[in-house]
């Protein structure tokens, strides 16, 4: 094979790989796409897997201790978790801090009453192509991403509430 053909082949393969990875990244947070499965350790030490929540409506909230809007949102998420837990909602708080102690301390201080999962190596954050904190995915009973929220502003919890109610009725 000539040098120019090798160069073309390498470029073609790299181009295909880049296109495939871009498609995977964008599909991760695309409404209607299957939510990428993951397993993470919780603050309590057990593992929690997204796929094992099938049949439930799942709210996955990515947050960090250094994120002011995340801290502001937590009490609202607690209320939502309490309100819909017996109706079939699972709320998973995925913390992206490097230091687990920070996540544990803030969770205790805020009285977080739902599982806090630890993404210290950021693999799940990359899988979901996060570009803002907090980021919240609402996933239906069949495992499809139905709603994606980037950031937090006052009133978002009302949207979460309505979306969860609607999905629980399906």
N, C-alpha and C positions, 0 to 999 in steps of 0.2 A: 504494500500500500504506500502510495506517495505521501510526502509530508503534508501537502495541501489537503489530501483526502483524510488523513488522520486528524488534522486540525479541524476540518469540517465535521467529521464524526464526533469528535470531542465536544465541539460547540453545539452540535445537534442534541447530543445526550444531555449536556448541561442545560440547554434550553428547555428540554422536556422535564428535567428534574425541577427546575425553577418554576415552570408552569404548574406542575403537579403540586409542589409545596405551597404555592400561592393559592391554588384551589382548595387544598386542605385547610389552610389557615383561614380563608374567608368563609368556608363552609362551617367552621367551628362555631361561629357566632351568627350564622344566618338563620333567620326565621324560616321554619319549615324543615330544616336539616335535622338529621339525627344528632342528638347531643353526644359528643365524644365521651366514651366511657373513661373513668379513672377510679383509682383507689388511693385514698390518702389516710394517714394516721390521724386520729383525733387527739384532742388535748387529754382525753381520759386514757389514751394508750391503745384503744382498739382501732381496727381499720374499718373504713366505710367506703363502699363502692356504689357509684352512681347507678350502674345497671341493676343492682339489687333492689332499687327503689321503684322499678317498673310496676305499674298499676297504681302508683301514687302520683299526685301532682308534686313537682319538686321545684323549689326556688333555690337556686345556687347564687350566693352572694359572695363576690370576691372583695376582700377588704384588707386594710393594713392599719396598724396602730398610729402611724404618722399621718393618716388621712383624716382631716377634720370632718368632711362630709360623711365619712364612714362612721365615725363616733356619733355624729348627730343622728344617723339613720338607725343605729342599733336598737334603741328603745322601741322604735316603730316595728322593726323586724321581730323583736320579742313578742309584741302584742299580736302580730300576724301569726307567729308560730303557735302561740297559745290559743288563738281564736279558731284556727283551722286544723290543729293537730288531730283531733278526733274525727275530722271529716275526710282525712286522706292527704294532708299536706305534709311534706318533709322539707324542712328548711336546712340547708347545708351552708355554713359560713366558712368559706375558704380563705384562710389568712395567709398572706404572702410575705410576712416578715421573715427576716433571716434568723432572728432571735425568738425562739419559742417562749421564753420567759416573758417577753413583752406582750405577746398574744395572750398568754395565760393571765397576766396581771390585769390587762385592760378588760378581758372577758369577765373576770371576777368583779372588777370595779363597776362595770356596766350591768352586771347581773345577766349575762347572756344565757338564755335557757334552751338554746338549740346547739347541735353539735358544731364545734369549731374544728375544722380540718386544717392540717398544716402543709402548706406548699412551699417549704423553705428553699427547695431547689428550683422553683418556678416552672416545673415541667407542665403542670396543669394550666398555669397562667399562659404559657406559650401555646399550649394546645387550643386554648380558647381565644387566642390572639388578642389579649387584653391590651388596651391602649389608654384606659382611664380607670380611676378608682373613685368610688366603688363601681363595680360592674355587676349587674344582676341578670340572670337568665331564668326565665320561667319555662319549665319543661312539662309537657303534658304526660298523661298516664302511659302513652306508648313510647315515650323517650324522645320526642321531637321538641326542638326549641320552638316555642311559640311567641315569646317576647324577649327582647334584649333591651336593657336599659344601661346607658353609659353615664356615669356620674350620679349625683343625687342633688335634688332640690326639694324644698318643702313641698309637700303634696304628692310626691312620687308614691308614698305609701298608699294613698287612695287609689292610684292606678293599679298597684300590686294587688290590693284588696279586690278590686273589681275583676281583674284578670284571673286571679285564683278562684274566685267564686264561679266565674264562667266555666273554667276548666273542670272544676269539681262537679259541675252539673252535667258535663259531657259523658 
